[in-house]
Structures are given as structure tokens and as C-alpha cells.
Amino acid sequence: MVYRRSREEMPASDEEIRETLDEGVVFDFLTAPVAIEGDDRVERLVCQRMELGPPDGSGRRRPVPIPGSEFAMRVDAVILALGQGADLSGVPDAKALGISMDRDGVVIGLDASGRTNLPDVWVGGGTSVVHAMAAGRRAAAAMESHIESRSAA
């Protein structure tokens, strides 16, 4: 996980950081993404090292780019976590697809893997990034098992 400020400026609780580390996440503090590169797929995340300047409007020290510090990380996926909401404009309406939802419009997972009532659809999430990552890991394992069982048949 790249983060443009230091741990001290990160708006996360110690518990969230501990849980994230327990999930196997490695932090690269004072690092900001600059570009995503690849040929027909994501291959590299170009980053730049940062240093802390004076405090900004939030009271946290403002990250300032260090000239000439750019470098590339080999990656096969990039997940942007830049806010609390999701842009679902390109996602089909779950209700229209026949996915079971509760009365608040939240997709219903049938078990801990996040499996839904549709055969090839899983759901995940949580109250924090860590919980969402754990749900994603469980769903990915279930999907892999599902694909392997279909391949064996």
C-alpha cells in the first residue's frame, strides 16, 4: 500500500493498521502514485517519494514531492482508495440482475465467502478497508475453488 504521508499523518486507528499488517499488507509511506503503466493490462505503478512540508487545512503535514525520486513498482492490479464512496456508474444494477438484496438495497451474501444467489457472483465489503480486504480474500478463494470445480467437471 502506498501512502503519500507518514504513518503519523494516516487517518487510521492503530487497530486498523495492525489488522492491515495481519492481512499481509506492506506499507510504503511517503510515496505517491504518479501513473499506471502497462501493455494491454496493468504492469507498473510509477511512484514518487514525498517529504512532509507545513500542515495543510486538515492539520496534517502536507506531502511535497521529492524531485527526481520517481520509481516503478511491478504490479498486476491497482486498487484506488481515495475516499469513502464508490463510483458505480459502470456497474449493472444488482436488482435488475436478480441479485438478492435486503430492504436497504445491500446485496446479500449467503455465506462467509460472499457467495450470492447468482451462481458466478460474490459480494464483499466491510466497515473498514481491512474488513473489506479480508472479505475480498475469502471471496477470491471461493471463486478459485468454484472455477477449479467447474474445470474438473
Secondary structure, DSSP 8 states (H G I E B T S, - for coil): -EESS-GGG--S-HHHHHHHHHTT---EESEEEEEEE-SSS--EEEEEEEEEEEE-TTSSEEEEE-TT--EEEE-S------SS----TTS--HHHHT--B-TTS-B--SSTT-B-SSTT-B----SSHHHHHHHHHHHHHHHHHHHHHHHH-
